[in-house]
């Protein structure tokens, strides 16, 4: 595979993205180029499993209503009601 260089050090693709790539706004772990993600509020990126209701932990899918509690926490419609 390809290798990546930063600050005079070599990294494999996975380690490079883990250290220097975008971070999930939910779990704060690195997002790999092959990971499926959801975006919220323009610049926030989440792993699919991290884009979930903070009460019941049910993943929030495309088109489902959600309620923002803060920048990185959401609640599904059922729990909000």
GUTORMAR-436353 format. One record per residue: residue number from 1; residue in three letters; x, y, z of N, C-alpha, C in turn. Coordinates in nm, 2 decimals, decimal comma. Layout:
# residues N
{i = NUM | aa = ALA | nu = X | nv = Y | nw = Z | cau = X | cav = Y | caw = Z | cu = X | cv = Y | cw = Z}
...
//
This chain:
# residues 81
{i = 1 | aa = UNK | nu = 0,08 | nv = -0,12 | nw = 0,00 | cau = 0,00 | cav = 0,00 | caw = 0,00 | cu = 0,09 | cv = 0,12 | cw = 0,00}
{i = 2 | aa = UNK | nu = 0,02 | nv = 0,24 | nw = 0,00 | cau = 0,09 | cav = 0,36 | caw = 0,01 | cu = 0,14 | cv = 0,39 | cw = 0,15}
{i = 3 | aa = UNK | nu = 0,24 | nv = 0,47 | nw = 0,16 | cau = 0,28 | cav = 0,52 | caw = 0,30 | cu = 0,27 | cv = 0,67 | cw = 0,30}
{i = 4 | aa = UNK | nu = 0,26 | nv = 0,73 | nw = 0,41 | cau = 0,24 | cav = 0,87 | caw = 0,43 | cu = 0,36 | cv = 0,92 | cw = 0,52}
{i = 5 | aa = UNK | nu = 0,40 | nv = 1,05 | nw = 0,49 | cau = 0,50 | cav = 1,11 | caw = 0,57 | cu = 0,46 | cv = 1,24 | cw = 0,63}
{i = 6 | aa = UNK | nu = 0,50 | nv = 1,25 | nw = 0,76 | cau = 0,47 | cav = 1,38 | caw = 0,83 | cu = 0,57 | cv = 1,40 | cw = 0,93}
{i = 7 | aa = UNK | nu = 0,62 | nv = 1,52 | nw = 0,94 | cau = 0,73 | cav = 1,56 | caw = 1,03 | cu = 0,85 | cv = 1,46 | cw = 1,03}
{i = 8 | aa = UNK | nu = 0,88 | nv = 1,41 | nw = 0,91 | cau = 1,00 | cav = 1,33 | caw = 0,90 | cu = 0,97 | cv = 1,18 | cw = 0,94}
{i = 9 | aa = UNK | nu = 0,85 | nv = 1,15 | nw = 0,97 | cau = 0,81 | cav = 1,01 | caw = 1,01 | cu = 0,73 | cv = 0,95 | cw = 0,90}
{i = 10 | aa = UNK | nu = 0,74 | nv = 0,82 | nw = 0,88 | cau = 0,66 | cav = 0,74 | caw = 0,79 | cu = 0,54 | cv = 0,67 | cw = 0,86}
{i = 11 | aa = UNK | nu = 0,43 | nv = 0,67 | nw = 0,80 | cau = 0,31 | cav = 0,60 | caw = 0,85 | cu = 0,24 | cv = 0,52 | cw = 0,75}
{i = 12 | aa = UNK | nu = 0,18 | nv = 0,41 | nw = 0,79 | cau = 0,09 | cav = 0,34 | caw = 0,70 | cu = -0,04 | cv = 0,42 | cw = 0,69}
{i = 13 | aa = UNK | nu = -0,12 | nv = 0,39 | nw = 0,59 | cau = -0,24 | cav = 0,47 | caw = 0,57 | cu = -0,33 | cv = 0,47 | cw = 0,70}
{i = 14 | aa = UNK | nu = -0,35 | nv = 0,36 | nw = 0,76 | cau = -0,44 | cav = 0,35 | caw = 0,87 | cu = -0,39 | cv = 0,43 | cw = 0,99}
{i = 15 | aa = UNK | nu = -0,26 | nv = 0,42 | nw = 1,02 | cau = -0,21 | cav = 0,50 | caw = 1,13 | cu = -0,20 | cv = 0,65 | cw = 1,10}
{i = 16 | aa = UNK | nu = -0,17 | nv = 0,68 | nw = 0,98 | cau = -0,17 | cav = 0,82 | caw = 0,94 | cu = -0,31 | cv = 0,89 | cw = 0,96}
{i = 17 | aa = UNK | nu = -0,41 | nv = 0,82 | nw = 0,91 | cau = -0,55 | cav = 0,88 | caw = 0,93 | cu = -0,59 | cv = 0,88 | cw = 1,07}
{i = 18 | aa = UNK | nu = -0,55 | nv = 0,77 | nw = 1,15 | cau = -0,59 | cav = 0,77 | caw = 1,29 | cu = -0,53 | cv = 0,89 | cw = 1,37}
{i = 19 | aa = UNK | nu = -0,41 | nv = 0,93 | nw = 1,33 | cau = -0,34 | cav = 1,03 | caw = 1,40 | cu = -0,37 | cv = 1,17 | cw = 1,35}
{i = 20 | aa = UNK | nu = -0,37 | nv = 1,19 | nw = 1,21 | cau = -0,38 | cav = 1,32 | caw = 1,15 | cu = -0,51 | cv = 1,34 | cw = 1,08}
{i = 21 | aa = UNK | nu = -0,59 | nv = 1,24 | nw = 1,05 | cau = -0,71 | cav = 1,25 | caw = 0,98 | cu = -0,82 | cv = 1,32 | cw = 1,06}
{i = 22 | aa = UNK | nu = -0,94 | nv = 1,33 | nw = 1,00 | cau = -1,05 | cav = 1,39 | caw = 1,07 | cu = -1,10 | cv = 1,30 | cw = 1,19}
{i = 23 | aa = UNK | nu = -1,15 | nv = 1,36 | nw = 1,29 | cau = -1,19 | cav = 1,29 | caw = 1,41 | cu = -1,35 | cv = 1,29 | cw = 1,41}
{i = 24 | aa = UNK | nu = -1,40 | nv = 1,18 | nw = 1,46 | cau = -1,55 | cav = 1,17 | caw = 1,49 | cu = -1,58 | cv = 1,26 | cw = 1,60}
{i = 25 | aa = UNK | nu = -1,69 | nv = 1,34 | nw = 1,58 | cau = -1,73 | cav = 1,44 | caw = 1,68 | cu = -1,80 | cv = 1,37 | cw = 1,80}
{i = 26 | aa = UNK | nu = -1,84 | nv = 1,24 | nw = 1,78 | cau = -1,90 | cav = 1,16 | caw = 1,88 | cu = -1,80 | cv = 1,09 | cw = 1,98}
{i = 27 | aa = UNK | nu = -1,71 | nv = 1,01 | nw = 1,92 | cau = -1,62 | cav = 0,93 | caw = 2,00 | cu = -1,48 | cv = 0,99 | cw = 2,00}
{i = 28 | aa = UNK | nu = -1,45 | nv = 1,09 | nw = 1,91 | cau = -1,32 | cav = 1,15 | caw = 1,90 | cu = -1,21 | cv = 1,06 | cw = 1,85}
{i = 29 | aa = UNK | nu = -1,25 | nv = 0,94 | nw = 1,79 | cau = -1,15 | cav = 0,86 | caw = 1,73 | cu = -1,14 | cv = 0,90 | cw = 1,58}
{i = 30 | aa = UNK | nu = -1,03 | nv = 0,86 | nw = 1,52 | cau = -1,00 | cav = 0,89 | caw = 1,38 | cu = -1,10 | cv = 0,83 | cw = 1,28}
{i = 31 | aa = UNK | nu = -1,13 | nv = 0,89 | nw = 1,18 | cau = -1,22 | cav = 0,84 | caw = 1,07 | cu = -1,13 | cv = 0,80 | cw = 0,95}
{i = 32 | aa = UNK | nu = -1,14 | nv = 0,67 | nw = 0,92 | cau = -1,07 | cav = 0,62 | caw = 0,81 | cu = -1,14 | cv = 0,66 | cw = 0,68}
{i = 33 | aa = UNK | nu = -1,06 | nv = 0,67 | nw = 0,57 | cau = -1,12 | cav = 0,70 | caw = 0,44 | cu = -1,23 | cv = 0,61 | cw = 0,40}
{i = 34 | aa = UNK | nu = -1,23 | nv = 0,48 | nw = 0,44 | cau = -1,33 | cav = 0,38 | caw = 0,40 | cu = -1,45 | cv = 0,38 | cw = 0,49}
{i = 35 | aa = UNK | nu = -1,45 | nv = 0,46 | nw = 0,61 | cau = -1,56 | cav = 0,46 | caw = 0,70 | cu = -1,68 | cv = 0,53 | cw = 0,64}
{i = 36 | aa = UNK | nu = -1,80 | nv = 0,48 | nw = 0,67 | cau = -1,92 | cav = 0,55 | caw = 0,64 | cu = -1,95 | cv = 0,65 | cw = 0,75}
{i = 37 | aa = UNK | nu = -1,99 | nv = 0,77 | nw = 0,71 | cau = -2,01 | cav = 0,88 | caw = 0,81 | cu = -2,14 | cv = 0,95 | cw = 0,79}
{i = 38 | aa = UNK | nu = -2,17 | nv = 1,03 | nw = 0,89 | cau = -2,28 | cav = 1,13 | caw = 0,87 | cu = -2,23 | cv = 1,26 | cw = 0,91}
{i = 39 | aa = UNK | nu = -2,28 | nv = 1,36 | nw = 0,85 | cau = -2,24 | cav = 1,50 | caw = 0,87 | cu = -2,35 | cv = 1,57 | cw = 0,94}
{i = 40 | aa = UNK | nu = -2,32 | nv = 1,66 | nw = 1,03 | cau = -2,42 | cav = 1,74 | caw = 1,10 | cu = -2,36 | cv = 1,88 | cw = 1,12}
{i = 41 | aa = UNK | nu = -2,44 | nv = 1,98 | nw = 1,10 | cau = -2,40 | cav = 2,12 | caw = 1,12 | cu = -2,28 | cv = 2,16 | cw = 1,03}
{i = 42 | aa = UNK | nu = -2,28 | nv = 2,10 | nw = 0,91 | cau = -2,18 | cav = 2,14 | caw = 0,81 | cu = -2,04 | cv = 2,08 | cw = 0,83}
{i = 43 | aa = UNK | nu = -1,98 | nv = 2,10 | nw = 0,95 | cau = -1,84 | cav = 2,06 | caw = 0,96 | cu = -1,82 | cv = 1,94 | cw = 1,06}
{i = 44 | aa = UNK | nu = -1,92 | nv = 1,90 | nw = 1,13 | cau = -1,91 | cav = 1,79 | caw = 1,22 | cu = -1,93 | cv = 1,66 | cw = 1,15}
{i = 45 | aa = UNK | nu = -1,84 | nv = 1,56 | nw = 1,17 | cau = -1,85 | cav = 1,43 | caw = 1,11 | cu = -1,85 | cv = 1,32 | cw = 1,21}
{i = 46 | aa = UNK | nu = -1,94 | nv = 1,22 | nw = 1,19 | cau = -1,96 | cav = 1,12 | caw = 1,29 | cu = -1,95 | cv = 0,98 | cw = 1,22}
{i = 47 | aa = UNK | nu = -1,90 | nv = 0,88 | nw = 1,29 | cau = -1,92 | cav = 0,74 | caw = 1,25 | cu = -2,07 | cv = 0,72 | cw = 1,25}
{i = 48 | aa = UNK | nu = -2,11 | nv = 0,63 | nw = 1,17 | cau = -2,26 | cav = 0,59 | caw = 1,16 | cu = -2,31 | cv = 0,55 | cw = 1,30}
{i = 49 | aa = UNK | nu = -2,23 | nv = 0,47 | nw = 1,37 | cau = -2,28 | cav = 0,42 | caw = 1,51 | cu = -2,27 | cv = 0,53 | cw = 1,61}
{i = 50 | aa = UNK | nu = -2,19 | nv = 0,64 | nw = 1,59 | cau = -2,18 | cav = 0,75 | caw = 1,69 | cu = -2,29 | cv = 0,85 | cw = 1,66}
{i = 51 | aa = UNK | nu = -2,36 | nv = 0,85 | nw = 1,55 | cau = -2,46 | cav = 0,94 | caw = 1,52 | cu = -2,59 | cv = 0,88 | cw = 1,57}
{i = 52 | aa = UNK | nu = -2,61 | nv = 0,88 | nw = 1,70 | cau = -2,72 | cav = 0,81 | caw = 1,76 | cu = -2,78 | cv = 0,89 | cw = 1,88}
{i = 53 | aa = UNK | nu = -2,90 | nv = 0,85 | nw = 1,91 | cau = -2,97 | cav = 0,92 | caw = 2,02 | cu = -2,89 | cv = 0,90 | cw = 2,15}
{i = 54 | aa = UNK | nu = -2,87 | nv = 1,01 | nw = 2,23 | cau = -2,79 | cav = 1,00 | caw = 2,35 | cu = -2,87 | cv = 0,93 | cw = 2,46}
{i = 55 | aa = UNK | nu = -3,00 | nv = 0,91 | nw = 2,45 | cau = -3,08 | cav = 0,84 | caw = 2,55 | cu = -3,09 | cv = 0,69 | cw = 2,52}
{i = 56 | aa = UNK | nu = -3,14 | nv = 0,65 | nw = 2,40 | cau = -3,16 | cav = 0,51 | caw = 2,37 | cu = -3,05 | cv = 0,45 | cw = 2,29}
{i = 57 | aa = UNK | nu = -2,96 | nv = 0,53 | nw = 2,24 | cau = -2,84 | cav = 0,48 | caw = 2,16 | cu = -2,88 | cv = 0,43 | cw = 2,02}
{i = 58 | aa = UNK | nu = -3,01 | nv = 0,45 | nw = 1,98 | cau = -3,05 | cav = 0,41 | caw = 1,85 | cu = -2,99 | cv = 0,50 | cw = 1,74}
{i = 59 | aa = UNK | nu = -2,92 | nv = 0,44 | nw = 1,64 | cau = -2,87 | cav = 0,52 | caw = 1,54 | cu = -2,98 | cv = 0,60 | cw = 1,47}
{i = 60 | aa = UNK | nu = -2,94 | nv = 0,73 | nw = 1,44 | cau = -3,04 | cav = 0,82 | caw = 1,37 | cu = -3,01 | cv = 0,81 | cw = 1,22}
{i = 61 | aa = UNK | nu = -3,10 | nv = 0,77 | nw = 1,14 | cau = -3,08 | cav = 0,75 | caw = 1,00 | cu = -3,12 | cv = 0,87 | cw = 0,92}
{i = 62 | aa = UNK | nu = -3,08 | nv = 0,86 | nw = 0,79 | cau = -3,11 | cav = 0,97 | caw = 0,70 | cu = -3,26 | cv = 1,00 | cw = 0,69}
{i = 63 | aa = UNK | nu = -3,30 | nv = 1,12 | nw = 0,70 | cau = -3,44 | cav = 1,16 | caw = 0,70 | cu = -3,51 | cv = 1,16 | cw = 0,83}
{i = 64 | aa = UNK | nu = -3,46 | nv = 1,10 | nw = 0,93 | cau = -3,52 | cav = 1,09 | caw = 1,06 | cu = -3,51 | cv = 1,22 | cw = 1,13}
{i = 65 | aa = UNK | nu = -3,62 | nv = 1,26 | nw = 1,20 | cau = -3,61 | cav = 1,38 | caw = 1,28 | cu = -3,52 | cv = 1,36 | cw = 1,40}
{i = 66 | aa = UNK | nu = -3,45 | nv = 1,46 | nw = 1,44 | cau = -3,36 | cav = 1,46 | caw = 1,55 | cu = -3,37 | cv = 1,59 | cw = 1,62}
{i = 67 | aa = UNK | nu = -3,33 | nv = 1,60 | nw = 1,75 | cau = -3,32 | cav = 1,72 | caw = 1,82 | cu = -3,18 | cv = 1,74 | cw = 1,88}
{i = 68 | aa = UNK | nu = -3,13 | nv = 1,85 | nw = 1,85 | cau = -2,99 | cav = 1,88 | caw = 1,90 | cu = -2,99 | cv = 1,93 | cw = 2,04}
{i = 69 | aa = UNK | nu = -2,92 | nv = 1,86 | nw = 2,13 | cau = -2,90 | cav = 1,90 | caw = 2,26 | cu = -2,78 | cv = 1,99 | cw = 2,28}
{i = 70 | aa = UNK | nu = -2,68 | nv = 1,96 | nw = 2,21 | cau = -2,56 | cav = 2,05 | caw = 2,20 | cu = -2,49 | cv = 2,01 | cw = 2,07}
{i = 71 | aa = UNK | nu = -2,37 | nv = 2,06 | nw = 2,05 | cau = -2,30 | cav = 2,05 | caw = 1,93 | cu = -2,28 | cv = 1,90 | cw = 1,89}
{i = 72 | aa = UNK | nu = -2,27 | nv = 1,81 | nw = 1,98 | cau = -2,23 | cav = 1,67 | caw = 1,95 | cu = -2,33 | cv = 1,57 | cw = 2,01}
{i = 73 | aa = UNK | nu = -2,44 | nv = 1,61 | nw = 2,06 | cau = -2,54 | cav = 1,52 | caw = 2,12 | cu = -2,68 | cv = 1,54 | cw = 2,06}
{i = 74 | aa = UNK | nu = -2,74 | nv = 1,43 | nw = 2,02 | cau = -2,87 | cav = 1,43 | caw = 1,96 | cu = -2,97 | cv = 1,35 | cw = 2,03}
{i = 75 | aa = UNK | nu = -3,10 | nv = 1,37 | nw = 2,01 | cau = -3,20 | cav = 1,29 | caw = 2,07 | cu = -3,30 | cv = 1,25 | cw = 1,96}
{i = 76 | aa = UNK | nu = -3,34 | nv = 1,13 | nw = 1,95 | cau = -3,44 | cav = 1,09 | caw = 1,86 | cu = -3,58 | cv = 1,15 | cw = 1,89}
{i = 77 | aa = UNK | nu = -3,67 | nv = 1,15 | nw = 1,80 | cau = -3,80 | cav = 1,21 | caw = 1,82 | cu = -3,88 | cv = 1,15 | cw = 1,94}
{i = 78 | aa = UNK | nu = -3,87 | nv = 1,01 | nw = 1,94 | cau = -3,94 | cav = 0,94 | caw = 2,04 | cu = -3,90 | cv = 0,98 | cw = 2,18}
{i = 79 | aa = UNK | nu = -3,77 | nv = 0,98 | nw = 2,21 | cau = -3,72 | cav = 1,02 | caw = 2,34 | cu = -3,74 | cv = 1,16 | cw = 2,37}
{i = 80 | aa = UNK | nu = -3,74 | nv = 1,25 | nw = 2,27 | cau = -3,76 | cav = 1,39 | caw = 2,29 | cu = -3,90 | cv = 1,42 | cw = 2,34}
{i = 81 | aa = UNK | nu = -4,00 | nv = 1,34 | nw = 2,28 | cau = -4,14 | cav = 1,36 | caw = 2,31 | cu = -4,17 | cv = 1,31 | cw = 2,45}
//
